Structures are given as structure tokens and as C-alpha cells.
Amino acid sequence: MDETDIHFPATAGETYHLFLTGPGFYMLQIHDAAYAIDGRKKLHLRGYTTPLYFHVSAEVRSFTLTMRSGVPGETAVATLFDPQNRSVAALRTVEQPIDQQTINCRGDSNGYWKLVVDKADQGALDDVYVEFGPELTGYCSLEPGKLLLVQPAEVRPARATGMDPFARKLLGVPEPQFTVWREGAALGLIEVAPVHLPVTPPGDCNHYGWPVATMAKDTLLVMHRRIPGHRRDGAGEPSDKMSYGVVLRSTDGGRQWSQPYDLRNCMTPEDRVRGGIVPLSHRAKFDPTNKSPLGYKVHLHAIGTTRDGNVIAVNNHGVFRSDDTGRTWKHFPEALRDDTFAHPIINIGPRIVDDPQHGLFVFGNWFGEVDEYHKYSKQLVALRSRDGGKTWQTEEHPVGFKQYEPAVLHHNHQYLFVTRDQNQVRSHRQMTWLPGRKPLVTQTNLEDPRLVDTVDLSFNPETGRLEIVRSERHRMQLWLWSIDPKNWATGQWRRECRLLDREGSFYEDADGFHPAGAVVDAKRGLQHVFIYVGHPNGPAGVFRITRSLNTPKLADFLNTQTP
């Protein structure tokens, strides 16, 4: 065994990071300093264990703790103690490979908790994994006399201090654009800030994209993909780190975010890799030799809040629900699965709507099968659930064109859509619909030379107008448009102002934006728009654009600043 000392000049009160890479095993002896280990992804325990000390803050009401092992040969048991050293939970991976529990905190839960992992009554204590839920920082200490409290840094908005170089690189905007944002932030009109960037991505999965969001009881929730790339050529390889449902939550309007939570963590191992590590609808892109029809028959993703405050998410891994504003999640294993959903794969729009008469609605179009990638129909397909997301029925109507990712708004007792026309991918069309009836399709003035993107559609309570946030990918810009509801039938929208102007060419050296699934916070007079920006092969990250609902004032400012 080789030993070496690590010496470096240190300043009292500062924090230092030590990274160990490469194969092999390491033993560290840290003298006269508090320390913590990074368990934000998971901790891998092999052969020997030691108590794990982790901090739970006062505002955490519950958190998720997961232990995994390769049963039956590799097993473990664990006991969880609260700050008063009371035993509050027991975990066991002997009969089952995963034990995931939601720990409810008491009023005196603030402080360090202790998890003691030990050998089970059968099997060997080896290859045990411990995962901390997104409510926690993910850092833990090994010695009670050297506890180090690690807290997430506050996300810095684009004010005078600017963003860090990595965020600036992903955004790819020229300096005059940052100047406009800084001045707009000072006026309370617009703010741009990172949400989740691939600073330390898992393997090749450094493309964080296609964010959609909702708000539940003043908590913002964002769901996005984490994959090797948008463009297959030149992207990394697929792996078990790929996820089409990474969720973050914020309780302070998007300034600070929880640790990301992979929704696959609440799935059984069998459902998680049903048919392969690449979900069914994306095998043609990332695993073309895999023709297995097994999996969840969903392409893209949607999120929404029910009338009673629960959050529903649908993505390539199926249907998920949270009853506590995203702190913990449940997977409906049979919903939209190949053996229960006797239909083609459905590509879906970004929004889930809870209709008081009809239940949950998700809207989309047929997408083909695993061996028929991008085989669109010319239908509007409505998925409906009357039991909170557990089971789904379909209703479909002809619309005469290959519509894609419809952005929906339930307004004045009818459903309004702005959807991509995939016939030539150069325009958006409107649809107006009532359950049980054929949609009315309207041509619009929302046309581009090429490469139309999915929009966000909302009603602005301050202006009384319908608004869309729409990217123009042919010049890598993001624009705000509006229309008076009484003129909806005309399809003639008014271009209000430009929110973002990025350098580069789409799908060559630049990627973005998918502004769909934005959140209107009427109480605070704001809209939170979530986009992804970066390179089509990665890296790409998720950003927040928060703008005032006073659209005339915002437009006056931006239009005088924009050359």
C-alpha cells in the first residue's frame, strides 16, 4: 500500500475540494479539519461501513432515503437516528434489492441525522448504495467530531455581477444582451439565471434540455431531460445515467433550487429498464439495433398541478405523481405501458390540465412504434385520466395536418392550442376544441423559414391578452407575442418584444430553446419561462427567464434597447 501526504496552503474558514479519480481504493486521514463527502448522486459502500452523518434543515418536513444492494448475494440493513439519537426508521435490502422510505420530520428535526449500515442476517455486506433525496444537500460526514455543513449556493441572477463563465458559454449571448438583462433586472422587468447546468454530468449525459414547469402551493417545479445530446451524430453514448425525468424544486421563486431528483429512482428496477436502458420512443435514435416493443409508450413530457395541489408528470418513463409539492414521488407502473396501452407511441405537449368535469388531460399525436420513428398521424389525441393518473383513456379527432407538441390553455370553457405544423416544420397553427367534438383548425401568421419550436401559451391576467413565448431557431432568438382573446379566430398575433438573442446556428453549433411549460405567477405579477441552451451534442443547460407580466412596460424597455 502506497502512502503520500497532500500539502497545500489553506486559509482558515475557507472550503476546499479534493477530487479522487481513477481505479482502485483510497483511504484518507484528515487531521484537524472538518470535512464532508459528496453523496449527491449516491454513496457506494463496499465491505466495510461507518455511520453516515447528514444535516437536515429546519424547513425540511420530509425527505427520501434509499438503500440498494444486489440481493440475494449482497444484502444490508440500516438504522436511521434523528438528532436526538432516537431510532426513527429501519431499512433492509434482503428480500428486495431496494428499500426507499419517506422520512417524516418532527418539529425538532433540525440538525445532524445518523444512518448506520450493517451486515444483514444473510448474504454479504458488499456493493451497498445509499441515496439521499432531493430535499437534502447530499453531503455527509463520517466523523462526529469533524462535521462539515455544506449548503447549496444561491443561484446568482444576471445582475451587475454577471454569470460564471460556464453559464455564459452555454447561453452564447453577446455582451450587449447581458447589458440589457442587467438593466432590465434593475427595473424589475426581466431576470435571467441558471437553474441546472451540467457542471459535473454523469458520463456522456451532459445535455440537459426540454424543461417544462408547474407551480404547486408557491413551489416551482421543473422537469427536464438528461441525455447524451439532441443531435445523435457526435453525441456521447447512451448509458444507465440517461433520464427523461429529472426534477428540481424551488420555494423562493427560482433563486435557489433543490438537488435534482431522477424520477426513475421511484420505479422498480424492472420497470426502469423495461425493454432496455433507452426508453422505447428514443431507441431509434440512441439504440437503433434494439427493436424491443417493451416500455412506456410516451415521447416527450408534460407536467401540471391538479386542483387539489398534487403534481402529475408524464414522460418517457411513464406517469408519476407527487402529493407533497415534489418532495417525494410515486410511479404508476402500468400507466401507458406497452402491455396496457394498445396504441402507438404518443408524443405529447408540455401541459397537463385538470378539468373539473373530465379529469386530467394530456394532449398530443400518434408517433409510430419502435420501428416506425416519427410516423405522425394527422390527429389530435387526448389522453384522459379520471383516477389521478393511474389509468388513461384516449379520444382522437382528425385535424388534417401532422401537429406536434400542442401547447394548451383551458380558457373561457374551451381548449385553445398553438401547435407545430410538422408537414414542413415552418409554422404554427391554432386549434380550438371541446371534449367530444372535432377541433377547429386556424392558420396563423406564426411562420418561420424553418425549424419551428414548441411554444408556451398562457393568459396574462394583467393585460387580458393571450401570450406565447416562441423561439425563432433560424436566427436563435426568443420572442414574446400576444393576441386579444376576441381575435383568437383570426390567428393574427402581435410581436411584442425579443427576450433573448443567441449567437450560432441551430443544430450545428447552437441548441435551444423549448420555452414550453412556463409558469404564470399572477400573485407576484411574473412569468417564469424555462429554456435550455447550449450545444446540440452537449453541454447544454437549463435557464430561467423571469419577466414582468406588465408586457407593455417590458416591451417598451426591450424594444428601445434592442438594435
Buried (B, 14 or more C-beta within 10 A) or exposed (E): EEEEEEEEEEEEEEEEEEEEEEEEEEEEEEEEEEBBBBBBBBBEBEEEBEBBBBBBBEEBBBBBBBBBBBBEEBBBBBBBBBBEEEEBBEBBBBEEBBBBBBBEBEEEBBEBBBBBBEBBEEBBBBBBBBBBBBBBBBBBBBEEEBBBEBEEEEBBBBBEEBBEEBBBBBBBBEEEBBEBBBBBBEEBBBBBBBBBBBEEBBEBBBBBBBBBBBBBEEBBBBBBBBBBBBBBEEBBEBBEBBBBBBBBBBBEBBBBBBBBBBBBBBBEEEBBBBBBBBBBBBBBBBBEEBEBBBBBBBBBBBBBBBEEEBBBBBBBBBBBBBBBBBBBBBBBBBBBBBEEBEBBBBBBBBBBBBBEEBBBBBBBBBBBBBEEBBEBBBBBBBBBBEEBBBBBEBBBBEBEBBBBBBBBBBBEEBBBBBBBBBBEBBBBBBBBBEEEEEBEBBBBBBEBEEBBBBBBBBBBEBBEBBBBBBBBBBEBBBBBBBBEEEEBEBBBBBBBBBBBBBEBEBEEEBBBBBBBBBBBBEEEBBBBBBBBBBBBBBBBBBBBBBBBBBBEBBBEBBEEBBE
